[in-house]
Amino acid sequence: MHEPPYWFEIKSYLNDPRLTREVSTEIEIPKDYPSGPFFWSVANANGVGSTGMFMVGNLPEVMENEDRKTPQPVPALPVTINGRLRKIEEVDRYLLRATKAGLVHCELAARKIGSDFNAVLEVFDAKGGKIAEAFDTEGTDPILTFVAGKDQDYVISVRDVDYRGYRNFTYRLTMTEGPRVITTLPASGASGAKIPVEFIGVGVATGQPIIESVTREVTFAPAPFSYSLKTPSGVEISVPLQTLNLPTLTNPEKASGPFTISRRMTQRGEQHKYKVQMKKGETWVIAAEAHRFGSPMDPSRSEEHTSELQSHSFIS
């Protein structure tokens, strides 16, 4: 990635974003309110504004000290830090002292909460050496996991990929200890169905910093549904699973709808084809989804299209 300043190149011709105004208010969150987003809007004499988002978390929340010049100490994990890249070239830094050896998971939410910037996460050791980094160049928000040593200090930095800054460049940085689940196979299940689910992630089987998997029998409940996965480190991970009103197939030779197919592609150029029984006069809706389940795959792309049906019949 190029170094700052970005404003001397082609991006210097971009117009400044619209002027942001700030108004303080109070929001009271009920104790039993579920974690996740809720939406709000502002109304005045000019009418109703666009919809905004406010995130409710289930971890301790900390505010960034915007006036601090040195890395801000991070309290005990797990924790969520609410910060903002307020100025051009601003880099927010947080000092983490690991109380035990093991995996530390850092997940940043910016695009997810409506912030218009591409974030970069970087981790440095006590000597300033970079040990991990994650660049968001696709607007999906960066996530990384690194191995921490007991009683060792680490600096986690947050910045924009182009070193931009503005008053509405807010973010949420969540840090947790232990393994991380990246995805599952299948990616969904019918409500009430009991099926084996493969949980794929970092350290989910042995606690080591490698991609591995474990399989568990899961009984899908009505949405919203999360499965509590026990890991070797003793940490239980709450994994959200998609509950659908359709049966989930993993490798059908021939299928008749309605149904959902959940598979994965492991090789470049791989294609999946299915035989589907259809009747004359039926109307079918075929949707190919990947990003919804956290996959970076773009199932609409194909070097060879033998028919429109084959190019859009994959659900990951």
C-alpha positions as semicolon CSV with decimal commas, in nm:
position;residue;x (nm);y (nm);z (nm)
1;M;0,000;0,000;0,000
2;H;0,128;0,346;-0,087
3;E;0,256;0,584;0,179
4;P;0,100;0,921;0,273
5;P;0,024;1,187;0,173
6;Y;-0,246;1,066;-0,063
7;W;-0,362;1,414;-0,167
8;F;-0,075;1,474;-0,417
9;E;-0,193;1,196;-0,649
10;I;-0,512;1,139;-0,847
11;K;-0,719;1,113;-0,531
12;S;-0,640;1,477;-0,454
13;Y;-0,907;1,572;-0,709
14;L;-1,187;1,416;-0,505
15;N;-1,428;1,663;-0,349
16;D;-1,454;1,695;0,027
17;P;-1,746;1,507;0,184
18;R;-2,051;1,699;0,295
19;L;-2,007;1,902;0,611
20;T;-2,104;1,698;0,914
21;R;-2,289;1,857;1,208
22;E;-2,288;1,706;1,555
23;V;-2,567;1,703;1,812
24;S;-2,544;1,533;2,150
25;T;-2,830;1,325;2,287
26;E;-2,892;1,030;2,518
27;I;-3,008;0,680;2,428
28;E;-3,144;0,448;2,695
29;I;-3,090;0,079;2,614
30;P;-3,311;-0,176;2,797
31;K;-3,117;-0,443;2,987
32;D;-3,273;-0,726;2,788
33;Y;-3,220;-0,564;2,447
34;P;-3,045;-0,811;2,209
35;S;-2,700;-0,726;2,072
36;G;-2,681;-0,597;1,718
37;P;-2,790;-0,289;1,526
38;F;-3,099;-0,081;1,574
39;F;-3,198;0,199;1,341
40;W;-3,307;0,555;1,408
41;S;-3,377;0,879;1,225
42;V;-3,388;1,249;1,309
43;A;-3,688;1,475;1,242
44;N;-3,711;1,853;1,252
45;A;-3,897;2,133;1,075
46;N;-3,739;2,031;0,743
47;G;-3,874;1,675;0,765
48;V;-3,727;1,334;0,847
49;G;-3,362;1,257;0,780
50;S;-3,206;0,938;0,649
51;T;-3,185;0,627;0,866
52;G;-2,890;0,594;1,103
53;M;-2,752;0,291;1,286
54;F;-2,659;0,238;1,650
55;M;-2,485;-0,080;1,760
56;V;-2,568;-0,259;2,086
57;G;-2,285;-0,483;2,207
58;N;-2,257;-0,763;2,462
59;L;-1,902;-0,675;2,574
60;P;-1,758;-0,392;2,789
61;E;-1,748;-0,066;2,587
62;V;-1,461;0,186;2,595
63;M;-1,437;0,528;2,430
64;E;-1,123;0,642;2,250
65;N;-0,939;0,933;2,413
66;E;-0,905;1,158;2,106
67;D;-0,665;1,396;2,281
68;R;-0,415;1,129;2,379
69;K;-0,075;1,144;2,202
70;T;0,055;0,802;2,309
71;P;-0,105;0,457;2,263
72;Q;-0,418;0,424;2,476
73;P;-0,403;0,129;2,722
74;V;-0,662;-0,142;2,658
75;P;-0,847;-0,285;2,960
76;A;-0,893;-0,656;3,017
77;L;-1,020;-0,854;2,719
78;P;-1,278;-0,896;2,580
79;V;-1,355;-0,533;2,504
80;T;-1,500;-0,309;2,232
81;I;-1,336;0,029;2,166
82;N;-1,539;0,307;2,004
83;G;-1,311;0,540;1,809
84;R;-1,293;0,788;1,524
85;L;-1,037;0,891;1,262
86;R;-1,106;1,262;1,295
87;K;-0,815;1,416;1,100
88;I;-0,615;1,351;0,783
89;E;-0,317;1,119;0,849
90;E;-0,461;1,023;1,188
91;V;-0,358;0,681;1,321
92;D;-0,525;0,556;1,639
93;R;-0,304;0,332;1,853
94;Y;-0,398;0,106;2,144
95;L;-0,159;-0,063;2,389
96;L;-0,246;-0,422;2,480
97;R;-0,063;-0,619;2,750
98;A;-0,137;-0,988;2,709
99;T;-0,207;-1,155;3,043
100;K;-0,158;-1,502;2,896
101;A;-0,011;-1,666;2,588
102;G;-0,250;-1,749;2,308
103;L;-0,456;-1,615;2,022
104;V;-0,591;-1,259;2,017
105;H;-0,867;-1,177;1,774
106;C;-0,918;-0,820;1,646
107;E;-1,228;-0,729;1,445
108;L;-1,300;-0,377;1,321
109;A;-1,642;-0,252;1,215
110;A;-1,653;0,063;1,004
111;R;-1,846;-0,006;0,685
112;K;-2,086;-0,218;0,887
113;I;-2,191;0,086;1,090
114;G;-2,208;0,325;0,794
115;S;-1,860;0,484;0,800
116;D;-1,727;0,567;0,455
117;F;-1,366;0,457;0,485
118;N;-1,153;0,149;0,423
119;A;-0,976;0,054;0,744
120;V;-0,632;-0,094;0,807
121;L;-0,545;-0,298;1,117
122;E;-0,178;-0,340;1,212
123;V;-0,017;-0,509;1,514
124;F;0,333;-0,422;1,639
125;D;0,543;-0,583;1,912
126;A;0,722;-0,396;2,191
127;K;1,021;-0,325;1,963
128;G;0,804;-0,175;1,690
129;G;0,820;-0,475;1,459
130;K;0,505;-0,546;1,260
131;I;0,370;-0,895;1,331
132;A;0,026;-0,882;1,165
133;E;-0,176;-0,663;0,930
134;A;-0,511;-0,662;0,752
135;F;-0,611;-0,421;0,473
136;D;-0,973;-0,358;0,378
137;T;-0,969;-0,273;0,007
138;E;-1,316;-0,413;-0,071
139;G;-1,530;-0,243;0,192
140;T;-1,578;-0,554;0,406
141;D;-1,392;-0,438;0,724
142;P;-1,063;-0,602;0,836
143;I;-1,028;-0,894;1,077
144;L;-0,706;-1,052;1,202
145;T;-0,579;-1,300;1,462
146;F;-0,227;-1,300;1,606
147;V;-0,035;-1,501;1,864
148;A;0,043;-1,311;2,183
149;G;0,306;-1,396;2,442
150;K;0,237;-1,387;2,814
151;D;0,303;-1,045;2,974
152;Q;0,407;-0,901;2,636
153;D;0,304;-0,558;2,507
154;Y;0,148;-0,503;2,164
155;V;0,029;-0,192;1,983
156;I;-0,279;-0,225;1,761
157;S;-0,318;0,062;1,515
158;V;-0,623;0,172;1,314
159;R;-0,609;0,399;1,009
160;D;-0,769;0,459;0,672
161;V;-0,608;0,284;0,376
162;D;-0,546;0,628;0,217
163;Y;-0,467;0,801;0,547
164;R;-0,790;1,000;0,528
165;G;-0,974;1,137;0,827
166;Y;-1,308;1,306;0,889
167;R;-1,550;1,372;1,174
168;N;-1,784;1,091;1,074
169;F;-1,511;0,823;1,029
170;T;-1,623;0,626;1,335
171;Y;-1,542;0,260;1,405
172;R;-1,579;-0,019;1,660
173;L;-1,271;-0,229;1,741
174;T;-1,350;-0,553;1,924
175;M;-1,068;-0,756;2,084
176;T;-1,119;-1,105;2,221
177;E;-0,897;-1,394;2,326
178;G;-0,907;-1,747;2,194
179;P;-0,986;-1,915;1,862
180;R;-1,189;-1,758;1,583
181;V;-1,454;-1,918;1,363
182;I;-1,428;-1,798;1,002
183;T;-1,713;-1,991;0,841
184;T;-1,925;-2,305;0,862
185;L;-2,026;-2,580;0,624
186;P;-2,314;-2,598;0,561
187;A;-2,376;-2,225;0,593
188;S;-2,743;-2,269;0,685
189;G;-3,000;-2,521;0,797
190;A;-3,374;-2,570;0,819
191;S;-3,541;-2,489;1,151
192;G;-3,568;-2,805;1,361
193;A;-3,316;-3,003;1,152
194;K;-3,028;-3,185;1,327
195;I;-2,727;-3,200;1,094
196;P;-2,344;-3,217;1,125
197;V;-2,186;-2,872;1,086
198;E;-1,815;-2,818;1,016
199;F;-1,678;-2,513;1,200
200;I;-1,373;-2,375;1,017
201;G;-1,143;-2,121;1,177
202;V;-0,817;-2,037;1,352
203;G;-0,730;-2,270;1,640
204;V;-1,079;-2,418;1,677
205;A;-0,946;-2,776;1,710
206;T;-0,602;-2,749;1,876
207;G;-0,571;-2,385;1,979
208;Q;-0,276;-2,340;1,742
209;P;-0,250;-2,041;1,500
210;I;-0,354;-2,246;1,198
211;I;-0,670;-2,287;0,991
212;E;-0,846;-2,604;1,107
213;S;-1,196;-2,736;1,165
214;V;-1,418;-2,936;1,399
215;T;-1,757;-3,096;1,332
216;R;-2,052;-3,087;1,570
217;E;-2,412;-3,208;1,556
218;V;-2,628;-2,896;1,554
219;T;-3,004;-2,871;1,597
220;F;-3,117;-2,555;1,420
221;A;-3,363;-2,335;1,609
222;P;-3,581;-2,055;1,470
223;A;-3,393;-1,737;1,376
224;P;-3,205;-1,559;1,521
225;F;-2,999;-1,865;1,618
226;S;-2,642;-1,899;1,752
227;Y;-2,449;-2,213;1,842
228;S;-2,210;-2,216;2,139
229;L;-1,888;-2,387;2,023
230;K;-1,653;-2,510;2,296
231;T;-1,282;-2,476;2,208
232;P;-0,961;-2,633;2,350
233;S;-0,870;-2,309;2,529
234;G;-1,190;-2,326;2,733
235;V;-1,342;-2,031;2,549
236;E;-1,694;-2,078;2,413
237;I;-1,760;-1,901;2,082
238;S;-2,112;-1,793;1,994
239;V;-2,144;-1,864;1,621
240;P;-2,448;-1,713;1,443
241;L;-2,605;-1,963;1,203
242;Q;-2,857;-1,895;0,930
243;T;-3,193;-2,066;0,982
244;L;-3,400;-2,105;0,666
245;N;-3,739;-2,253;0,592
246;L;-3,585;-2,478;0,326
247;P;-3,400;-2,810;0,347
248;T;-3,020;-2,775;0,310
249;L;-2,839;-3,009;0,068
250;T;-2,459;-3,047;0,062
251;N;-2,391;-3,256;-0,251
252;P;-2,708;-3,351;-0,436
253;E;-2,694;-3,558;-0,757
254;K;-3,048;-3,457;-0,843
255;A;-3,281;-3,230;-0,651
256;S;-3,635;-3,103;-0,665
257;G;-3,723;-2,773;-0,506
258;P;-3,757;-2,577;-0,308
259;F;-3,416;-2,632;-0,146
260;T;-3,083;-2,472;-0,053
261;I;-2,742;-2,605;-0,159
262;S;-2,448;-2,522;0,069
263;R;-2,099;-2,612;-0,056
264;R;-1,750;-2,466;-0,092
265;M;-1,500;-2,423;-0,374
266;T;-1,140;-2,524;-0,297
267;Q;-0,964;-2,489;-0,634
268;R;-0,921;-2,214;-0,892
269;G;-1,158;-2,254;-1,185
270;E;-1,378;-2,502;-1,000
271;Q;-1,741;-2,522;-1,113
272;H;-2,042;-2,689;-0,955
273;K;-2,333;-2,812;-1,166
274;Y;-2,665;-2,957;-1,050
275;K;-2,957;-3,138;-1,205
276;V;-3,286;-2,993;-1,091
277;Q;-3,630;-3,138;-1,156
278;M;-3,865;-2,871;-1,286
279;K;-4,217;-2,880;-1,424
280;K;-4,360;-2,687;-1,713
281;G;-4,517;-2,358;-1,606
282;E;-4,331;-2,335;-1,271
283;T;-4,164;-2,010;-1,170
284;W;-3,822;-2,053;-1,005
285;V;-3,609;-1,800;-0,817
286;I;-3,238;-1,891;-0,817
287;A;-3,009;-1,688;-0,590
288;A;-2,632;-1,725;-0,548
289;E;-2,509;-1,591;-0,213
290;A;-2,162;-1,579;-0,059
291;H;-2,097;-1,241;0,112
292;R;-2,403;-1,292;0,330
293;F;-2,219;-1,578;0,502
294;G;-1,882;-1,399;0,528
295;S;-1,729;-1,555;0,216
296;P;-1,504;-1,342;-0,011
297;M;-1,618;-1,542;-0,312
298;D;-1,808;-1,378;-0,599
299;P;-2,029;-1,658;-0,734
300;S;-2,159;-1,447;-1,023
301;R;-1,821;-1,458;-1,195
302;S;-1,738;-1,741;-1,433
303;E;-1,493;-1,780;-1,720
304;E;-1,735;-2,006;-1,901
305;H;-2,114;-1,969;-1,902
306;T;-2,294;-2,261;-2,062
307;S;-2,627;-2,125;-1,946
308;E;-2,762;-1,858;-1,716
309;L;-2,900;-2,126;-1,485
310;Q;-2,561;-2,288;-1,424
311;S;-2,385;-1,960;-1,354
312;H;-2,631;-1,856;-1,082
313;S;-2,724;-2,182;-0,911
314;F;-2,457;-2,185;-0,638
315;I;-2,536;-2,088;-0,280
316;S;-2,242;-2,085;-0,040
